[in-house]
Amino acid sequence: MTQWIESSSSWLVSHNLAVPLFILLITFVFAEDAAFVGFVLPGETSLLVGGVLAQQEVWPLWLFLSCAIAAAILGDSVGYEIGKHFGPRIKVSGLGRFVGEKRWTLAQRIFDKYHAGAIFFGRAQALLRALVPALAGMNHVPYRTFLKWNAAGGIVFTTAVVMLGYQFSTQLSKVEHALKYWTFGVLTIAVFVILFLKRKLETIIESD
């Protein structure tokens, strides 16, 4: 895998595709909140890829991290303004119906219960990350309050995910040397089990 990452990184640079890919990844981070697409295309993927490629020196880590944080905060702010100006009408729009009533209801329930905590910790969950900014605008949360928690969440969670990708790429060769191929199979199964349990938990929450 390390050889594949290194060869892919070299190919991007040699074909002058590093800048377009950089812009695309940052756009995904912005759009998941501004356009409610986070539950379809979670921004963690873009952040992880950006961190891995930063370690491969495709672009500077500080540059990608700074742009990613700014995109996350700005995307949330756009989502907030959409919710503030259009209100509940968003839910009955074409995009709102695509999101689905169950998702809106679940996000609203969590927002009602945790308020500022939902804004901050919502950065760690794709559904909340996509919908909570709009809900904050709909529920007339003062923008100064929203921005404080939004910025804090954007900085903390964006940095954590980017650095996870960066450190993953750094340590991968050591992991590959220490583990045999069958161990990756076990890890893959463990990931699927975790995802399955997470989905079951979300189903229980939605049914409450």
Backbone bond lengths (Angstrom), bond angles and torsions (degrees), N, CA, C in turn:
res aa  C-N    CA-C-N  psi(-1)  N-CA   C-N-CA  omega(-1)  CA-C   N-CA-C  phi
1 M - - - 1.460 - - 1.526 111.62 -
2 T 1.346 116.55 -38.57 1.459 118.75 179.29 1.529 110.81 -62.08
3 Q 1.329 116.97 -39.09 1.461 120.14 178.17 1.518 110.72 -63.84
4 W 1.336 116.65 -38.90 1.465 120.75 178.97 1.520 110.48 -64.65
5 I 1.337 117.38 -43.15 1.464 121.35 178.83 1.523 110.35 -62.51
6 E 1.321 116.15 -45.10 1.463 120.04 -178.73 1.523 111.43 -65.14
7 S 1.334 117.10 -42.60 1.466 120.12 179.98 1.518 111.25 -67.66
8 S 1.357 116.81 -38.34 1.468 120.57 178.22 1.522 110.72 -64.87
9 S 1.326 116.09 -40.60 1.461 120.62 179.16 1.527 110.74 -63.99
10 S 1.316 116.27 -44.28 1.464 120.52 179.16 1.528 110.67 -63.79
11 W 1.322 116.00 -37.96 1.472 120.04 -179.98 1.523 110.78 -65.85
12 L 1.321 117.33 -41.72 1.461 120.86 178.77 1.521 111.27 -60.61
13 V 1.318 116.12 -45.23 1.457 120.89 -178.55 1.518 110.89 -67.01
14 S 1.330 116.34 -45.08 1.460 120.35 -177.19 1.526 112.54 -66.31
15 H 1.320 117.63 -27.13 1.470 121.47 -179.96 1.536 112.02 -99.98
16 N 1.317 116.61 14.40 1.469 122.25 176.79 1.533 112.66 55.55
17 L 1.314 116.32 39.44 1.462 120.93 -179.05 1.528 112.87 -106.97
18 A 1.318 116.38 1.43 1.464 119.27 -177.59 1.529 111.43 -63.43
19 V 1.326 116.98 -45.14 1.475 120.12 -178.23 1.531 111.80 -66.26
20 P 1.357 119.37 -48.04 1.470 118.17 176.64 1.523 113.16 -58.82
21 L 1.338 117.65 -38.95 1.460 119.96 179.04 1.525 110.29 -67.26
22 F 1.315 117.29 -40.44 1.469 121.80 176.99 1.522 109.87 -56.47
23 I 1.314 116.35 -48.65 1.475 121.03 -179.23 1.522 110.63 -63.45
24 L 1.328 117.00 -40.83 1.457 121.15 -179.31 1.532 110.95 -63.56
25 L 1.322 117.77 -44.51 1.460 121.45 -179.55 1.530 111.10 -63.74
26 I 1.322 116.62 -43.20 1.466 120.60 178.84 1.524 110.34 -65.87
27 T 1.333 116.88 -36.95 1.466 120.69 177.81 1.516 111.26 -63.34
28 F 1.335 117.07 -40.02 1.467 120.28 177.26 1.526 111.03 -61.86
29 V 1.338 116.47 -41.54 1.469 120.55 179.36 1.525 109.77 -61.49
30 F 1.318 116.85 -42.29 1.469 121.42 179.04 1.526 111.77 -67.63
31 A 1.327 116.93 -45.87 1.460 121.29 -170.67 1.519 113.41 -72.66
32 E 1.328 118.04 -25.50 1.471 118.52 -177.28 1.518 111.63 -62.65
33 D 1.345 117.98 -27.12 1.458 121.66 178.69 1.527 111.30 -99.32
34 A 1.323 116.03 -41.29 1.456 119.81 -175.75 1.523 112.14 -71.15
35 A 1.339 117.05 -30.57 1.466 120.59 -175.50 1.521 113.44 -117.36
36 F 1.346 117.29 13.49 1.468 122.72 176.33 1.524 113.43 60.22
37 V 1.316 118.43 33.43 1.466 119.86 -178.06 1.533 111.64 -105.21
38 G 1.333 117.02 7.71 1.454 119.87 -175.78 1.511 114.35 -62.14
39 F 1.359 116.63 -31.53 1.459 118.32 -179.67 1.521 111.76 -80.09
40 V 1.335 117.86 -10.71 1.462 122.33 175.48 1.517 110.56 -95.67
41 L 1.331 115.68 -44.44 1.470 121.21 -178.90 1.524 108.67 -131.51
42 P 1.324 117.91 83.61 1.467 120.52 -177.55 1.518 112.58 -56.93
43 G 1.330 115.47 137.52 1.461 120.07 -177.98 1.507 114.12 -69.49
44 E 1.361 117.57 -15.44 1.459 118.94 179.00 1.524 111.77 -56.64
45 T 1.329 115.70 -34.80 1.467 119.80 -179.66 1.518 110.51 -60.47
46 S 1.323 116.60 -46.44 1.460 121.02 179.42 1.522 111.23 -63.71
47 L 1.330 116.28 -40.73 1.457 120.13 -178.86 1.521 111.72 -67.33
48 L 1.328 116.44 -41.43 1.462 120.31 178.59 1.526 110.96 -63.74
49 V 1.338 116.45 -46.13 1.465 120.59 178.94 1.521 110.21 -60.95
50 G 1.336 115.92 -43.09 1.459 119.65 178.75 1.515 112.35 -61.31
51 G 1.334 117.24 -40.21 1.455 120.73 177.96 1.512 112.70 -66.20
52 V 1.332 116.49 -42.36 1.465 120.87 178.62 1.526 110.48 -61.44
53 L 1.333 117.05 -45.51 1.461 120.28 -177.96 1.524 111.92 -71.62
54 A 1.332 116.75 -27.12 1.467 118.95 174.55 1.528 110.29 -65.46
55 Q 1.332 116.45 -39.58 1.462 119.85 178.18 1.526 111.16 -64.65
56 Q 1.343 115.55 -30.83 1.466 120.42 178.06 1.533 112.28 -83.94
57 E 1.341 115.67 5.50 1.465 123.26 176.10 1.520 112.83 65.30
58 V 1.334 116.15 28.73 1.462 119.58 172.39 1.525 109.17 -70.26
59 W 1.333 116.22 -35.50 1.463 122.60 172.48 1.529 108.27 -149.99
60 P 1.334 118.21 161.98 1.470 120.93 -179.60 1.535 111.18 -67.34
61 L 1.310 116.59 138.71 1.462 120.99 179.35 1.521 111.08 -59.23
62 W 1.346 117.25 -45.41 1.459 120.77 -176.45 1.522 111.11 -61.35
63 L 1.343 116.95 -35.36 1.459 120.69 -177.85 1.527 111.00 -70.13
64 F 1.328 115.87 -47.21 1.461 118.64 -179.96 1.522 110.79 -64.92
65 L 1.324 116.71 -42.88 1.461 120.57 -178.67 1.524 111.06 -63.34
66 S 1.316 117.06 -44.03 1.467 120.91 179.67 1.529 111.23 -62.16
67 C 1.320 116.70 -45.30 1.467 120.78 -179.46 1.523 111.14 -67.61
68 A 1.325 116.68 -37.10 1.462 120.51 -179.88 1.527 111.03 -66.33
69 I 1.323 116.77 -42.57 1.469 120.64 177.75 1.525 110.38 -62.81
70 A 1.329 116.00 -45.71 1.463 119.82 179.40 1.529 111.15 -61.84
71 A 1.331 116.93 -41.60 1.467 120.93 179.94 1.517 111.27 -65.15
72 A 1.338 117.02 -39.58 1.460 121.06 179.37 1.522 111.20 -64.09
73 I 1.333 116.58 -45.91 1.467 120.77 -179.29 1.522 110.54 -67.68
74 L 1.325 116.79 -43.39 1.464 120.70 -179.53 1.529 111.09 -66.06
75 G 1.338 116.50 -40.85 1.461 119.72 178.94 1.513 111.55 -61.64
76 D 1.334 116.86 -42.26 1.461 120.91 176.44 1.520 111.03 -62.34
77 S 1.326 116.68 -39.92 1.457 120.77 -179.10 1.526 111.37 -65.39
78 V 1.306 116.64 -38.57 1.469 120.31 176.43 1.525 110.12 -64.97
79 G 1.349 116.37 -43.88 1.451 120.30 176.58 1.522 111.69 -59.31
80 Y 1.323 116.83 -40.11 1.466 122.41 177.49 1.530 110.64 -60.54
81 E 1.339 116.54 -47.47 1.462 120.59 -178.71 1.529 111.51 -64.96
82 I 1.320 116.95 -36.43 1.462 120.11 177.14 1.529 109.84 -62.60
83 G 1.342 115.97 -46.56 1.451 119.86 178.69 1.511 112.45 -63.57
84 K 1.321 116.94 -38.86 1.458 121.81 -178.49 1.527 111.73 -66.86
85 H 1.328 117.35 -42.40 1.463 120.79 -174.06 1.529 113.46 -86.26
86 F 1.317 117.48 -30.31 1.467 119.28 -177.38 1.524 113.13 -103.66
87 G 1.334 116.77 -19.54 1.455 120.31 175.38 1.516 113.84 58.96
88 P 1.342 116.53 -150.41 1.464 121.56 -176.68 1.526 114.43 -60.82
89 R 1.346 116.51 -14.70 1.469 118.77 179.18 1.532 111.78 -60.38
90 I 1.333 116.40 -24.23 1.461 119.74 179.46 1.522 110.64 -59.36
91 K 1.339 115.94 -38.56 1.457 120.09 -175.30 1.524 112.86 -64.63
92 V 1.332 117.27 -27.76 1.473 120.52 -178.57 1.524 111.76 -99.79
93 S 1.331 116.74 0.99 1.466 119.91 175.30 1.525 109.50 -74.53
94 G 1.309 116.22 171.09 1.460 120.06 178.58 1.513 111.89 -58.21
95 L 1.336 116.15 -43.54 1.461 120.32 179.36 1.524 110.82 -67.44
96 G 1.350 115.87 -39.97 1.459 119.74 179.76 1.514 112.18 -64.64
97 R 1.330 117.06 -38.74 1.470 120.42 178.03 1.514 110.66 -69.13
98 F 1.328 116.34 -31.56 1.465 119.98 176.45 1.526 110.43 -65.00
99 V 1.333 116.46 -39.43 1.461 120.42 176.30 1.522 110.11 -60.26
100 G 1.323 116.63 -44.37 1.460 120.46 176.25 1.515 112.89 100.71
101 E 1.338 115.69 140.31 1.457 121.19 -177.20 1.528 112.22 -61.18
102 K 1.338 118.38 -38.15 1.460 120.98 -178.88 1.523 111.51 -61.21
103 R 1.332 116.40 -41.92 1.468 119.79 -179.59 1.531 110.44 -66.65
104 W 1.328 116.54 -43.59 1.463 119.91 178.23 1.530 110.85 -60.44
105 T 1.337 116.10 -44.77 1.462 120.71 -178.33 1.522 111.54 -63.32
106 L 1.337 116.08 -44.32 1.458 120.47 179.58 1.520 110.90 -63.07
107 A 1.325 116.79 -45.95 1.463 120.58 -179.46 1.521 110.94 -64.17
108 Q 1.347 117.35 -40.50 1.461 120.82 178.72 1.522 111.18 -64.23
109 R 1.333 116.85 -39.38 1.459 121.37 179.51 1.530 110.78 -62.79
110 I 1.322 116.12 -44.19 1.465 120.32 179.26 1.523 110.26 -67.38
111 F 1.327 116.65 -40.44 1.462 120.65 179.38 1.527 110.67 -63.17
112 D 1.332 117.43 -43.81 1.463 121.15 179.62 1.521 111.56 -61.53
113 K 1.312 116.43 -33.65 1.464 120.90 -175.96 1.519 112.42 -80.56
114 Y 1.348 117.32 -37.94 1.464 119.72 -170.67 1.521 114.22 -113.36
115 H 1.326 119.21 -17.85 1.463 123.03 176.56 1.536 111.81 52.25
116 A 1.356 116.75 -112.31 1.467 119.88 -177.14 1.519 111.50 -60.12
117 G 1.326 116.47 -34.99 1.459 119.57 178.10 1.510 111.99 -61.89
118 A 1.334 117.01 -34.77 1.466 120.36 178.05 1.521 110.94 -67.14
119 I 1.333 116.58 -35.31 1.465 120.34 178.35 1.524 110.26 -66.89
120 F 1.339 115.94 -44.33 1.462 120.00 -178.27 1.528 111.93 -72.86
121 F 1.331 117.23 -56.90 1.457 120.60 -175.77 1.528 112.65 -76.69
122 G 1.328 116.44 -15.01 1.459 119.21 176.44 1.519 112.94 -62.04
123 R 1.340 116.37 -20.75 1.466 119.96 176.99 1.524 111.22 -61.36
124 A 1.322 117.86 -22.22 1.458 121.06 -175.25 1.520 112.87 -90.05
125 Q 1.346 117.87 -2.53 1.464 120.57 -177.26 1.518 109.19 -132.87
126 A 1.335 116.75 129.13 1.461 121.29 -170.43 1.522 112.93 -59.34
127 L 1.335 117.96 -45.54 1.462 120.70 -177.92 1.520 111.20 -62.20
128 L 1.330 116.32 -48.23 1.461 119.93 -179.63 1.520 111.06 -66.43
129 R 1.309 116.79 -38.75 1.462 120.49 179.62 1.524 110.93 -60.67
130 A 1.329 116.56 -33.03 1.452 120.77 -177.92 1.527 112.53 -81.43
131 L 1.336 117.87 -33.23 1.458 120.73 -169.84 1.524 115.12 -108.41
132 V 1.331 118.07 -30.57 1.459 120.15 -175.44 1.534 113.16 -59.10
133 P 1.344 121.07 -40.75 1.467 118.75 178.06 1.528 112.92 -56.34
134 A 1.330 117.04 -44.20 1.462 119.95 178.46 1.520 110.85 -65.59
135 L 1.330 117.10 -39.94 1.463 120.81 178.76 1.529 110.99 -64.34
136 A 1.334 117.02 -36.46 1.464 119.95 176.79 1.525 110.56 -62.13
137 G 1.339 115.51 -40.81 1.463 118.88 176.63 1.516 112.30 -66.84
138 M 1.330 116.98 -42.14 1.468 121.48 178.53 1.519 111.76 -61.30
139 N 1.341 116.08 -37.67 1.464 121.36 -176.18 1.526 112.83 -90.59
140 H 1.331 115.80 12.09 1.467 122.31 172.77 1.525 113.50 59.28
141 V 1.321 116.78 38.28 1.455 120.39 171.50 1.529 107.86 -67.50
142 P 1.328 119.81 129.35 1.472 120.45 177.99 1.523 110.61 -54.01
143 Y 1.336 115.94 135.92 1.458 118.83 -175.21 1.522 111.77 -61.04
144 R 1.326 117.78 -35.42 1.465 119.77 179.87 1.527 110.35 -61.58
145 T 1.337 116.78 -40.67 1.466 120.94 177.39 1.518 110.67 -66.59
146 F 1.338 115.14 -44.83 1.462 119.56 179.23 1.526 110.99 -60.88
147 L 1.328 116.77 -46.10 1.462 120.77 -176.69 1.521 111.32 -62.56
148 K 1.338 116.67 -38.41 1.470 120.11 -179.51 1.526 110.77 -60.18
149 W 1.326 116.94 -50.38 1.463 120.66 -178.30 1.521 111.64 -74.86
150 N 1.312 116.68 -33.60 1.460 121.00 178.10 1.525 110.57 -64.62
151 A 1.335 116.00 -46.28 1.462 119.99 -179.67 1.521 110.98 -64.67
152 A 1.340 116.21 -42.50 1.465 119.55 179.50 1.524 110.79 -61.11
153 G 1.335 116.29 -46.25 1.462 119.68 178.97 1.515 112.13 -65.03
154 G 1.339 116.45 -40.88 1.460 119.98 179.75 1.507 112.44 -62.40
155 I 1.324 116.69 -42.90 1.463 120.71 -179.51 1.525 111.22 -66.74
156 V 1.342 116.35 -48.00 1.464 120.33 -175.09 1.517 111.95 -66.39
157 F 1.322 117.05 -53.31 1.462 119.75 -172.63 1.526 112.53 -77.19
158 T 1.315 117.65 -35.04 1.465 119.10 176.71 1.524 110.45 -64.70
159 T 1.321 116.69 -44.81 1.464 120.53 178.15 1.520 110.91 -61.32
160 A 1.331 116.49 -42.65 1.465 119.80 -178.22 1.525 111.68 -61.69
161 V 1.339 117.32 -44.05 1.462 120.33 -176.42 1.528 111.09 -72.07
162 V 1.327 117.07 -42.13 1.469 119.75 178.48 1.525 110.29 -61.71
163 M 1.318 116.74 -44.56 1.465 119.99 -179.59 1.529 111.55 -68.65
164 L 1.321 116.61 -29.36 1.458 119.62 174.61 1.520 110.21 -62.54
165 G 1.340 116.58 -45.54 1.460 120.23 176.51 1.516 111.71 -62.95
166 Y 1.334 116.33 -40.51 1.461 121.14 179.81 1.523 111.05 -63.09
167 Q 1.331 116.52 -48.93 1.454 120.87 -179.28 1.525 111.86 -69.41
168 F 1.334 116.07 -33.03 1.465 119.79 176.82 1.521 110.26 -59.31
169 S 1.314 116.14 -46.36 1.460 119.96 -179.95 1.525 110.93 -66.02
170 T 1.330 117.32 -35.24 1.463 121.52 -179.58 1.522 111.63 -65.94
171 Q 1.320 114.93 -42.54 1.462 120.34 -173.19 1.527 113.52 -93.31
172 L 1.329 117.76 -7.90 1.457 119.72 -172.84 1.518 113.07 -59.94
173 S 1.317 116.20 -41.62 1.471 118.18 -178.95 1.520 111.16 -62.52
174 K 1.340 116.30 -36.99 1.466 119.65 178.31 1.525 110.56 -68.30
175 V 1.337 115.78 -39.50 1.465 119.98 179.00 1.522 110.19 -64.46
176 E 1.322 115.77 -44.16 1.469 119.58 -179.05 1.529 111.02 -63.49
177 H 1.313 115.76 -33.98 1.464 119.23 179.62 1.524 110.94 -71.21
178 A 1.343 116.11 -36.04 1.460 120.40 -176.21 1.529 112.59 -81.21
179 L 1.324 117.17 -30.49 1.460 120.89 -175.36 1.518 111.29 -104.15
180 K 1.302 115.94 152.09 1.455 121.49 174.04 1.522 108.99 -93.94
181 Y 1.332 115.29 165.97 1.462 119.34 -175.08 1.529 112.50 -61.32
182 W 1.322 117.61 -33.27 1.452 118.42 -178.50 1.517 111.44 -65.67
183 T 1.334 116.85 -25.69 1.457 120.17 179.91 1.526 111.10 -67.82
184 F 1.340 116.62 -34.27 1.452 119.76 176.68 1.528 110.32 -62.73
185 G 1.336 116.38 -34.19 1.462 119.83 176.22 1.516 111.89 -63.01
186 V 1.322 115.72 -42.10 1.469 120.36 177.88 1.526 110.17 -63.48
187 L 1.326 116.69 -43.17 1.457 120.32 178.75 1.522 111.38 -62.70
188 T 1.333 116.74 -39.24 1.458 120.67 178.37 1.523 110.88 -61.52
189 I 1.329 116.09 -44.78 1.468 120.20 178.01 1.526 110.40 -60.91
190 A 1.324 116.78 -41.21 1.463 120.85 179.84 1.516 111.22 -62.05
191 V 1.333 116.70 -40.14 1.459 120.63 178.32 1.525 110.68 -62.45
192 F 1.342 116.61 -44.19 1.465 120.00 179.55 1.526 111.03 -64.13
193 V 1.309 117.36 -36.96 1.475 120.65 177.87 1.520 110.12 -64.21
194 I 1.332 116.82 -43.63 1.462 120.92 179.21 1.524 110.82 -62.36
195 L 1.336 116.62 -44.34 1.460 120.50 179.17 1.525 110.95 -63.61
196 F 1.332 116.42 -38.55 1.469 120.51 178.83 1.520 110.81 -63.86
197 L 1.334 116.60 -45.89 1.454 120.42 179.68 1.523 111.53 -64.71
198 K 1.329 116.12 -37.31 1.460 119.90 177.62 1.514 110.57 -63.01
199 R 1.334 116.87 -42.47 1.463 120.72 179.58 1.524 111.00 -65.27
200 K 1.325 116.90 -39.94 1.460 119.99 178.20 1.526 110.86 -62.86
201 L 1.352 116.68 -39.73 1.445 121.23 178.60 1.518 111.06 -63.35
202 E 1.346 116.41 -43.36 1.460 120.10 178.83 1.527 110.72 -63.99
203 T 1.341 117.39 -35.99 1.457 120.76 178.77 1.528 110.66 -65.29
204 I 1.334 116.17 -40.06 1.467 120.38 178.17 1.519 110.64 -63.83
205 I 1.351 115.70 -42.54 1.465 120.10 179.75 1.530 110.38 -62.95
206 E 1.342 116.34 -43.23 1.450 120.33 -178.28 1.533 112.30 -65.36
207 S 1.326 116.11 -29.05 1.469 120.25 -177.48 1.522 113.25 -82.44
208 D 1.368 116.43 -12.06 1.476 119.24 -179.65 1.530 111.10 -66.51
